[in-house]
């Protein structure tokens, strides 16, 4: 099962789960398994169209990939 956003392990009856978060939900036992590094990637065509940025600005239009439901 894959989910992005709010998910209640207790209500859903999940015994074991993995969540990437800085703040585990109250009422659950949490252990750090590993650290996660996030990267920002862009194709050459995206950069040709939108330019290279040092940080997101008002014209930044991110495209995100979500887990399938």
Buried (B, 14 or more C-beta within 10 A) or exposed (E): EEEEEEBEBEEEEEEEEEEEEEEEEEEEEEEEEEEEEEEEEBEEEEEEEEEEEEEEEEEEEEEEEEEEE
